[in-house]
């Protein structure tokens, strides 16, 4: 059985090709739902990246919330919960400004 190609997705991210990286993570989630939590976590990080000109806090938040909902026993749960708290605070401050 084939395994998910996280290396390819990570390589795209390192090159700054965030859209290609996100595309690879989408493929991984579709083909290997059992590791979807890792793919969602990585996607959330990409949307947060300061180097990503198209960073999107809302999309990042959606990735982490989906991870929490769909993978309640994930090893990424604790970190996702912390990031959700930060993103919620950031987005609420952005709305007030």
N, C-alpha and C positions, 0 to 999 in steps of 0.2 A: 504494500500500500504506500502511495506517495505521502509525503509530509508537506506541511505548509512552508512556503518559501519566505520566511521572515527576513532572511539575509537580503534578498532582492529588494524588498520593501525598505529595509534599513539603509541599503546602499543608495537608493533613490533619495531618501531623506538626507543622508550625509552630503549628497551632491547638490542639495537645495531644490531638487525636483519634487516638491511637495505633492503636486497633483498626481504624479505617477506613483508616489509612495501611497497616497490615499487609495488609489485605484487597486494597488496590490493588496492592501489590507481589506478592501471590499471583497476581492476575489477570495482571499483566505477565509473571511467570514462566511461566504456563500458555500465554499467547498469543504470547510472544516469547522462546523459550528461549535465543536467541543473546545476550540481555542479562540472562539470569538471574543472572549473577555480580554485576551491579550491584544487582539487586533483593535478592539474598541479603545482600550487604554492608549495604545500607540497613536491611534487617530486623534484622540483627545489631546494628546501632547503636541501633535503636529499643528492642530488648530490653535494651540497656545503659543507656539514658538515665536519668539521675538524676531527671528530671522525670516519667518514666513510673511511675505508682504500681504498675503491674503488671510492673515490670522483672523479668527472669528470666535470670539468668546462664547457666543450662543451655540454654535455647532459643537464646540468643545464640551460645553455643559451637557448637550444632548447625548454625546458619546458616553460620558461618565454616568449620566442618569440611566441610559439604556443598559450599561454594564451592571449597575447596581440592581436593576429590575430583573434582567435576564440571567444573571450569574450571581445569585445571592451568596454562594459559597466560594467565590473567586478569591484567589490570593491577591488580586488587585483591588479588592473591596476597600480596605482601610485607606490606601492612598487615594483612591477615587473619592471617597467620602470627604477627605481633607481638601482635595482640589475643588469639589463641588461647593464646599463652604466658602472657599476663597472666590470662586467664580461668581457665586451668588452675591457676595459682597461687592465685587467689582462691577457687575452688571447693574446692581441697584444704585451704586454711586454714579455710574455713567448716565443712568436714566434721570437722576436728580439734577445733573449738571446741565 
